[in-house]
Amino acid sequence: MSQTDLSRRQVFKMAGALAAIPVIAVCGSAHAASNAAMRNALKYVDQPGPDGKHCAICIQFVPGAKPTDKGGCNAIPGDTEISPNGYCGAFVQKK
């Protein structure tokens, strides 16, 4: 059996990393839930709305790298999974 010598610094680094894991997990899930809540509140759907209204022609939409890529929305902060063909109650057509 081999013995590994750990310095005090290495022990503290590992302890800090292990302590951060639950915090990161909780923060990540809370953020996703708030996005779901905002989507529900604004009645977001991945399909165009009435009269052909869709996210790609909305002033709130932040496009992805390509026109067909999913993007973001100023009305749903932090959400990067908004379809350019989607629709929600915060729709305001670009002029």
Z-matrix of the N, CA and C atoms (Angstrom, degrees):
N
C 1 1.440
C 2 1.525 1 107.63
N 3 1.309 2 116.72 1 130.39
C 4 1.462 3 119.79 2 -179.88
C 5 1.519 4 109.67 3 -92.60
N 6 1.310 5 114.66 4 149.25
C 7 1.456 6 120.34 5 -179.96
C 8 1.521 7 108.46 6 -109.49
N 9 1.333 8 116.36 7 132.03
C 10 1.453 9 121.19 8 179.67
C 11 1.519 10 108.55 9 -106.26
N 12 1.319 11 116.01 10 126.95
C 13 1.460 12 120.40 11 176.99
C 14 1.519 13 108.61 12 -89.90
N 15 1.312 14 116.25 13 122.04
C 16 1.455 15 121.49 14 178.26
C 17 1.521 16 109.00 15 -108.12
N 18 1.304 17 114.97 16 134.80
C 19 1.460 18 118.57 17 175.92
C 20 1.522 19 109.05 18 -79.95
N 21 1.293 20 115.75 19 162.43
C 22 1.468 21 120.70 20 178.23
C 23 1.522 22 109.93 21 -60.00
N 24 1.310 23 116.93 22 -38.60
C 25 1.468 24 121.88 23 179.89
C 26 1.531 25 110.72 24 -61.85
N 27 1.334 26 117.62 25 -43.75
C 28 1.463 27 121.21 26 179.52
C 29 1.532 28 111.15 27 -64.43
N 30 1.326 29 116.72 28 -39.38
C 31 1.463 30 120.87 29 179.42
C 32 1.525 31 109.88 30 -63.38
N 33 1.338 32 117.12 31 -44.76
C 34 1.465 33 120.31 32 179.40
C 35 1.524 34 112.07 33 -65.89
N 36 1.320 35 118.04 34 -36.50
C 37 1.473 36 120.87 35 177.02
C 38 1.522 37 110.63 36 -62.56
N 39 1.334 38 116.17 37 -45.90
C 40 1.465 39 119.68 38 -179.81
C 41 1.528 40 110.89 39 -65.42
N 42 1.325 41 117.12 40 -40.69
C 43 1.465 42 120.50 41 179.71
C 44 1.527 43 110.54 42 -63.71
N 45 1.323 44 116.97 43 -41.03
C 46 1.467 45 120.65 44 178.28
C 47 1.514 46 111.78 45 -64.25
N 48 1.323 47 116.30 46 -41.81
C 49 1.466 48 120.15 47 179.48
C 50 1.527 49 110.73 48 -65.10
N 51 1.318 50 117.10 49 -42.71
C 52 1.463 51 120.43 50 179.26
C 53 1.526 52 111.50 51 -66.00
N 54 1.322 53 117.35 52 -36.79
C 55 1.465 54 120.51 53 179.60
C 56 1.523 55 111.69 54 -69.15
N 57 1.330 56 118.12 55 -27.54
C 58 1.464 57 121.77 56 -177.50
C 59 1.528 58 112.90 57 -78.52
N 60 1.305 59 118.39 58 -21.92
C 61 1.470 60 121.20 59 -175.35
C 62 1.531 61 112.52 60 -58.47
N 63 1.337 62 120.64 61 -51.00
C 64 1.477 63 118.60 62 179.83
C 65 1.527 64 112.97 63 -64.07
N 66 1.322 65 117.30 64 -34.97
C 67 1.469 66 120.82 65 179.68
C 68 1.518 67 110.23 66 -63.50
N 69 1.320 68 116.93 67 -45.03
C 70 1.465 69 121.35 68 179.40
C 71 1.526 70 110.46 69 -64.12
N 72 1.321 71 117.05 70 -41.25
C 73 1.467 72 120.57 71 -179.67
C 74 1.524 73 111.27 72 -63.67
N 75 1.319 74 117.53 73 -42.59
C 76 1.466 75 121.10 74 -179.52
C 77 1.521 76 110.77 75 -67.84
N 78 1.320 77 117.52 76 -44.10
C 79 1.471 78 120.73 77 -179.74
C 80 1.521 79 111.31 78 -63.46
N 81 1.310 80 117.95 79 -40.88
C 82 1.458 81 121.23 80 -179.61
C 83 1.515 82 112.42 81 -64.63
N 84 1.320 83 117.47 82 -42.07
C 85 1.462 84 119.48 83 -178.96
C 86 1.523 85 111.50 84 -72.66
N 87 1.313 86 118.38 85 -33.59
C 88 1.464 87 120.69 86 178.39
C 89 1.520 88 110.38 87 -66.64
N 90 1.321 89 116.93 88 -37.98
C 91 1.460 90 120.59 89 179.68
C 92 1.532 91 110.39 90 -65.86
N 93 1.331 92 116.88 91 -42.58
C 94 1.463 93 119.84 92 179.25
C 95 1.529 94 110.90 93 -64.19
N 96 1.300 95 117.25 94 -37.84
C 97 1.461 96 120.55 95 179.69
C 98 1.521 97 111.00 96 -66.06
N 99 1.332 98 117.15 97 -38.24
C 100 1.462 99 118.75 98 179.80
C 101 1.525 100 110.74 99 -67.43
N 102 1.329 101 117.23 100 -33.97
C 103 1.459 102 119.67 101 175.82
C 104 1.523 103 110.48 102 -65.38
N 105 1.313 104 116.19 103 -41.84
C 106 1.467 105 119.69 104 178.39
C 107 1.527 106 109.93 105 -63.42
N 108 1.318 107 116.25 106 -38.60
C 109 1.462 108 119.71 107 179.07
C 110 1.528 109 110.69 108 -65.33
N 111 1.328 110 117.00 109 -42.11
C 112 1.467 111 120.58 110 178.65
C 113 1.527 112 110.48 111 -65.57
N 114 1.333 113 116.33 112 -42.16
C 115 1.471 114 119.61 113 177.97
C 116 1.527 115 110.63 114 -59.60
N 117 1.324 116 116.10 115 -44.42
C 118 1.467 117 120.02 116 179.46
C 119 1.519 118 111.22 117 -65.40
N 120 1.328 119 116.75 118 -41.98
C 121 1.464 120 120.49 119 -178.69
C 122 1.528 121 111.36 120 -63.23
N 123 1.342 122 116.35 121 -36.08
C 124 1.468 123 120.70 122 -179.46
C 125 1.523 124 112.49 123 -92.52
N 126 1.344 125 116.39 124 1.49
C 127 1.471 126 122.39 125 179.46
C 128 1.533 127 111.81 126 56.47
N 129 1.351 128 115.91 127 46.23
C 130 1.464 129 121.59 128 179.42
C 131 1.526 130 110.59 129 -69.39
N 132 1.346 131 115.95 130 136.78
C 133 1.466 132 123.16 131 173.80
C 134 1.523 133 108.35 132 -134.75
N 135 1.330 134 116.72 133 154.62
C 136 1.468 135 121.73 134 -179.64
C 137 1.523 136 112.72 135 -85.12
N 138 1.324 137 117.62 136 19.82
C 139 1.468 138 122.20 137 -179.47
C 140 1.524 139 108.73 138 -126.77
N 141 1.329 140 117.49 139 154.76
C 142 1.468 141 119.74 140 177.09
C 143 1.527 142 111.42 141 -60.32
N 144 1.313 143 115.31 142 151.06
C 145 1.458 144 121.48 143 179.42
C 146 1.519 145 111.58 144 -90.61
N 147 1.324 146 117.03 145 -161.63
C 148 1.465 147 120.95 146 -178.95
C 149 1.527 148 111.73 147 -64.81
N 150 1.305 149 115.56 148 148.04
C 151 1.472 150 122.89 149 178.68
C 152 1.528 151 113.11 150 57.98
N 153 1.332 152 117.15 151 29.35
C 154 1.462 153 121.06 152 176.67
C 155 1.520 154 114.67 153 73.30
N 156 1.310 155 118.10 154 15.14
C 157 1.466 156 120.91 155 178.50
C 158 1.525 157 109.08 156 -68.71
N 159 1.331 158 116.78 157 133.30
C 160 1.459 159 121.20 158 177.99
C 161 1.528 160 109.86 159 -152.26
N 162 1.311 161 115.64 160 163.07
C 163 1.464 162 122.23 161 -172.35
C 164 1.527 163 113.87 162 -57.47
N 165 1.322 164 118.43 163 -35.86
C 166 1.465 165 120.66 164 -176.46
C 167 1.526 166 112.51 165 -61.01
N 168 1.333 167 118.07 166 -23.52
C 169 1.468 168 120.34 167 179.41
C 170 1.534 169 111.62 168 -107.93
N 171 1.339 170 115.97 169 16.14
C 172 1.469 171 121.54 170 179.69
C 173 1.526 172 110.06 171 -98.38
N 174 1.311 173 116.33 172 140.57
C 175 1.461 174 121.60 173 179.96
C 176 1.533 175 111.90 174 -65.98
N 177 1.328 176 118.00 175 -22.79
C 178 1.467 177 122.57 176 -178.73
C 179 1.536 178 112.48 177 -78.94
N 180 1.327 179 117.65 178 -20.03
C 181 1.466 180 122.18 179 -172.53
C 182 1.525 181 111.72 180 -74.28
N 183 1.334 182 116.00 181 135.55
C 184 1.464 183 123.23 182 174.40
C 185 1.523 184 105.89 183 -111.31
N 186 1.348 185 118.26 184 105.61
C 187 1.466 186 120.41 185 -173.02
C 188 1.527 187 113.36 186 -65.43
N 189 1.343 188 114.53 187 155.92
C 190 1.452 189 121.25 188 174.82
C 191 1.522 190 110.14 189 -78.93
N 192 1.336 191 117.15 190 -167.97
C 193 1.462 192 122.13 191 -177.60
C 194 1.531 193 111.83 192 -62.22
N 195 1.333 194 116.50 193 -40.05
C 196 1.466 195 121.89 194 177.56
C 197 1.526 196 108.16 195 -115.18
N 198 1.318 197 118.08 196 157.85
C 199 1.471 198 119.82 197 -179.91
C 200 1.532 199 114.29 198 -58.14
N 201 1.330 200 117.53 199 -26.78
C 202 1.465 201 120.25 200 -179.04
C 203 1.527 202 112.83 201 -91.96
N 204 1.345 203 118.12 202 -8.51
C 205 1.465 204 121.84 203 -179.76
C 206 1.524 205 111.05 204 -74.89
N 207 1.319 206 115.09 205 152.85
C 208 1.462 207 119.46 206 174.52
C 209 1.520 208 109.09 207 -68.57
N 210 1.316 209 115.68 208 151.42
C 211 1.456 210 120.81 209 -178.03
C 212 1.513 211 111.14 210 -134.54
N 213 1.319 212 115.16 211 -154.30
C 214 1.453 213 121.08 212 -179.47
C 215 1.517 214 111.08 213 -116.11
N 216 1.317 215 115.12 214 -177.72
C 217 1.460 216 120.93 215 179.73
C 218 1.522 217 108.48 216 -146.73
N 219 1.319 218 116.79 217 131.87
C 220 1.462 219 120.66 218 178.39
C 221 1.525 220 111.85 219 -67.18
N 222 1.314 221 118.08 220 -23.42
C 223 1.464 222 121.81 221 178.93
C 224 1.529 223 111.99 222 -81.34
N 225 1.350 224 116.80 223 -18.74
C 226 1.469 225 122.10 224 178.84
C 227 1.530 226 107.13 225 -124.75
N 228 1.321 227 118.95 226 79.20
C 229 1.461 228 122.55 227 -174.27
C 230 1.523 229 113.07 228 -57.52
N 231 1.323 230 115.84 229 138.11
C 232 1.452 231 121.95 230 176.31
C 233 1.511 232 115.37 231 81.71
N 234 1.304 233 119.14 232 -6.36
C 235 1.465 234 122.38 233 -179.09
C 236 1.521 235 108.66 234 -90.61
N 237 1.328 236 116.54 235 119.94
C 238 1.464 237 121.39 236 -179.32
C 239 1.524 238 111.92 237 -111.14
N 240 1.314 239 117.37 238 16.07
C 241 1.465 240 122.10 239 -178.08
C 242 1.523 241 111.67 240 -114.05
N 243 1.325 242 117.40 241 36.68
C 244 1.459 243 121.95 242 -179.10
C 245 1.529 244 109.03 243 -91.45
N 246 1.311 245 116.36 244 123.61
C 247 1.465 246 121.38 245 -179.46
C 248 1.527 247 110.51 246 -75.73
N 249 1.342 248 118.02 247 138.32
C 250 1.463 249 119.47 248 175.52
C 251 1.530 250 112.03 249 -63.77
N 252 1.334 251 116.82 250 -19.05
C 253 1.463 252 121.51 251 178.23
C 254 1.523 253 112.40 252 -95.98
N 255 1.335 254 117.67 253 4.95
C 256 1.457 255 121.53 254 -178.73
C 257 1.521 256 111.95 255 -80.06
N 258 1.331 257 114.54 256 -178.24
C 259 1.467 258 120.87 257 -178.90
C 260 1.529 259 108.93 258 -157.48
N 261 1.335 260 116.53 259 146.76
C 262 1.464 261 120.79 260 173.59
C 263 1.524 262 110.04 261 -150.52
N 264 1.317 263 115.71 262 176.44
C 265 1.455 264 121.65 263 -177.35
C 266 1.518 265 114.68 264 -70.78
N 267 1.333 266 118.61 265 -10.46
C 268 1.468 267 121.55 266 179.43
C 269 1.528 268 111.60 267 -91.67
N 270 1.328 269 117.42 268 11.57
C 271 1.470 270 121.72 269 -176.16
C 272 1.532 271 111.57 270 -61.05
N 273 1.349 272 115.08 271 128.38
C 274 1.469 273 122.95 272 172.30
C 275 1.524 274 105.81 273 -137.09
N 276 1.318 275 116.97 274 114.44
C 277 1.462 276 120.69 275 -174.96
C 278 1.526 277 111.74 276 -67.29
N 279 1.353 278 114.36 277 139.17
C 280 1.468 279 120.13 278 175.21
C 281 1.515 280 109.24 279 -65.26
N 282 1.310 281 116.64 280 150.25
C 283 1.465 282 120.29 281 178.70
C 284 1.489 283 110.82 282 -98.74
